[in-house]
């Protein structure tokens, strides 16, 4: 297990990169139009099923669209197992699966001037990071150099999820892309 993914590491350059430490994440596989999913998310915390490439939020919890049959629920780390069990119970009659994947993922946040944050991401992903292609609240699954990840912008900060096994690598990538000397000035 990666130490970087858990220790609150920080790197400051033109953009600040924070390793957020333990983050509750529940992967839910289901038909997005199944009323059981909508009901389960509402019961869980007033959440709603997000549309494609988007997210929904209720307080400290959020639901990210991860694909045509998958969403990711973000919650407090210490609540993830119980919430995963509640989701499983709520979805018991549906063709669905809820799994606590908190320990399999790492989360990072990039803060700073929006153009610099977008530039740091653009150095690492083939996804278009321009404001019209990646507006606030749009969720993109993509690659970060050689590893899979997901990115979205919320409240002016970029959020990145990657597999915990690659957390040191991703933190290093983000740190290098965010360094003052790495400015390109594209955005």
C-alpha positions as CSV (number, residue, x, y, z in Angstrom):
1,X,0.0,0.0,0.0
2,X,1.3,3.5,-0.9
3,X,2.4,5.8,1.9
4,X,1.8,8.9,-0.3
5,X,-1.9,8.0,-0.7
6,X,-2.5,8.1,3.0
7,X,-0.2,10.7,4.4
8,X,-1.6,14.0,3.3
9,X,1.4,14.7,1.1
10,X,1.5,18.2,-0.5
11,X,3.5,19.7,-3.3
12,X,3.3,23.4,-4.1
13,X,4.2,24.9,-7.5
14,X,2.1,27.0,-9.8
15,X,-0.6,24.6,-8.6
16,X,-0.8,22.9,-5.2
17,X,-1.3,19.1,-5.2
18,X,-2.7,17.5,-2.1
19,X,-3.0,13.7,-1.5
20,X,-6.3,13.6,0.4
21,X,-5.7,10.5,2.3
22,X,-8.5,8.0,3.0
23,X,-11.7,8.8,1.1
24,X,-14.8,6.7,1.2
25,X,-15.7,5.3,-2.2
26,X,-18.5,2.9,-3.1
27,X,-18.7,1.6,-6.7
28,X,-22.2,0.8,-7.7
29,X,-22.9,-1.2,-10.8
30,X,-26.6,-1.1,-12.0
31,X,-28.9,0.0,-14.7
32,X,-28.9,3.8,-14.4
33,X,-32.6,4.0,-15.2
34,X,-33.6,1.4,-12.6
35,X,-35.9,3.0,-10.0
36,X,-34.3,0.9,-7.3
37,X,-31.0,2.7,-7.9
38,X,-32.6,6.1,-7.6
39,X,-34.5,5.1,-4.5
40,X,-31.4,3.6,-2.9
41,X,-29.3,6.8,-3.5
42,X,-32.1,9.0,-2.2
43,X,-32.4,6.8,1.0
44,X,-28.6,6.9,1.4
45,X,-28.4,10.6,1.7
46,X,-30.6,12.6,-0.6
47,X,-28.4,11.7,-3.6
48,X,-29.6,11.4,-7.2
49,X,-28.4,9.4,-10.1
50,X,-26.2,11.7,-12.2
51,X,-26.5,12.0,-15.9
52,X,-23.7,10.9,-18.2
53,X,-20.4,12.6,-17.5
54,X,-21.8,14.4,-14.5
55,X,-22.1,14.3,-10.8
56,X,-24.7,15.0,-8.1
57,X,-23.9,16.2,-4.6
58,X,-25.8,16.3,-1.3
59,X,-23.8,17.8,1.6
60,X,-20.5,16.0,2.0
61,X,-21.6,13.1,-0.2
62,X,-21.4,12.9,-4.0
63,X,-22.2,10.5,-6.8
64,X,-20.0,10.5,-9.9
65,X,-21.0,9.0,-13.2
66,X,-18.3,6.5,-14.1
67,X,-19.9,4.8,-17.1
68,X,-23.2,3.7,-18.6
69,X,-23.7,1.1,-15.8
70,X,-21.5,2.5,-12.9
71,X,-21.5,5.3,-10.4
72,X,-19.1,6.1,-7.6
73,X,-20.4,7.3,-4.3
74,X,-18.0,9.5,-2.4
75,X,-18.5,9.7,1.4
76,X,-16.5,9.8,4.6
77,X,-14.0,7.0,4.8
78,X,-15.2,5.7,8.1
79,X,-18.8,5.5,6.8
80,X,-18.1,3.7,3.6
81,X,-18.5,0.1,4.8
82,X,-21.9,0.8,6.5
83,X,-23.2,2.8,3.5
84,X,-22.1,0.1,1.1
85,X,-24.0,-2.4,3.1
86,X,-27.1,-0.1,3.2
87,X,-26.8,0.3,-0.6
88,X,-26.6,-3.5,-1.1
89,X,-29.6,-4.0,1.1
90,X,-31.6,-1.4,-0.8
91,X,-30.6,-2.9,-4.1
92,X,-31.2,-6.5,-3.1
93,X,-34.0,-7.1,-5.6
94,X,-32.3,-5.4,-8.5
95,X,-29.5,-6.6,-10.8
96,X,-26.9,-4.4,-9.1
97,X,-23.7,-4.5,-7.0
98,X,-22.4,-2.1,-4.4
99,X,-18.8,-2.5,-3.3
100,X,-16.7,-0.5,-0.9
101,X,-13.6,0.3,-3.0
102,X,-12.2,2.9,-0.6
103,X,-8.9,1.0,0.1
104,X,-8.4,0.4,-3.6
105,X,-8.4,4.1,-4.7
106,X,-6.5,7.3,-3.9
107,X,-7.8,10.8,-4.3
108,X,-5.9,14.0,-5.1
109,X,-6.9,17.7,-5.3
110,X,-5.2,20.4,-7.4
111,X,-5.8,24.0,-6.4
112,X,-4.6,27.3,-7.7
113,X,-5.5,29.6,-10.6
114,X,-8.0,27.7,-12.8
115,X,-5.9,28.0,-16.0
116,X,-2.9,26.6,-14.2
117,X,-4.9,23.7,-12.8
118,X,-6.3,22.8,-16.2
119,X,-2.8,23.1,-17.7
120,X,-1.4,20.7,-15.1
121,X,-4.1,18.1,-16.0
122,X,-3.7,18.6,-19.7
123,X,0.0,17.6,-19.5
124,X,-1.1,14.2,-18.2
125,X,-4.3,13.2,-19.9
126,X,-5.5,13.0,-23.5
127,X,-8.9,14.4,-22.3
128,X,-9.7,17.9,-23.4
129,X,-9.3,20.1,-20.2
130,X,-10.5,23.3,-21.8
131,X,-13.3,25.0,-19.8
132,X,-16.0,24.2,-22.4
133,X,-14.9,20.5,-22.7
134,X,-14.4,20.0,-18.9
135,X,-16.8,22.4,-17.2
136,X,-17.3,22.3,-13.5
137,X,-19.1,19.1,-12.5
138,X,-18.2,17.1,-15.6
139,X,-16.6,13.7,-14.7
140,X,-14.1,12.2,-17.1
141,X,-12.6,8.7,-16.9
142,X,-9.3,8.9,-18.6
143,X,-5.6,8.1,-18.4
144,X,-3.0,10.0,-16.4
145,X,0.2,9.2,-18.3
146,X,0.2,5.4,-18.1
147,X,-2.5,4.7,-15.5
148,X,-6.3,4.9,-15.4
149,X,-8.0,7.7,-13.5
150,X,-11.0,9.9,-13.2
151,X,-11.0,13.8,-13.1
152,X,-13.5,16.5,-12.5
153,X,-13.5,20.2,-11.5
154,X,-15.6,21.3,-8.6
155,X,-15.5,24.7,-6.8
156,X,-12.5,25.7,-8.9
157,X,-10.4,22.7,-7.8
158,X,-9.5,19.6,-9.9
159,X,-10.1,16.3,-8.3
160,X,-8.3,13.1,-9.4
161,X,-9.0,9.5,-8.5
162,X,-6.5,6.7,-9.3
163,X,-5.8,3.2,-8.2
164,X,-4.0,3.2,-4.8
165,X,-1.4,0.8,-6.3
166,X,-0.3,3.7,-8.5
167,X,-0.7,6.5,-6.0
168,X,3.0,7.3,-5.6
169,X,3.3,7.4,-9.4
170,X,0.3,9.7,-9.9
171,X,1.4,12.0,-7.1
172,X,4.7,12.3,-8.7
173,X,3.1,13.0,-12.1
174,X,0.8,15.7,-10.6
175,X,3.7,17.2,-8.7
176,X,5.9,17.5,-11.8
177,X,3.0,18.8,-13.9
178,X,2.2,21.5,-11.3
179,X,5.8,22.7,-10.8
180,X,6.5,26.4,-11.5
181,X,9.1,25.5,-14.1
182,X,6.6,23.3,-16.0
183,X,4.4,26.2,-17.1
184,X,3.4,26.2,-20.7
185,X,0.7,28.9,-20.8
186,X,-1.8,27.0,-23.0
187,X,-4.9,28.0,-21.0
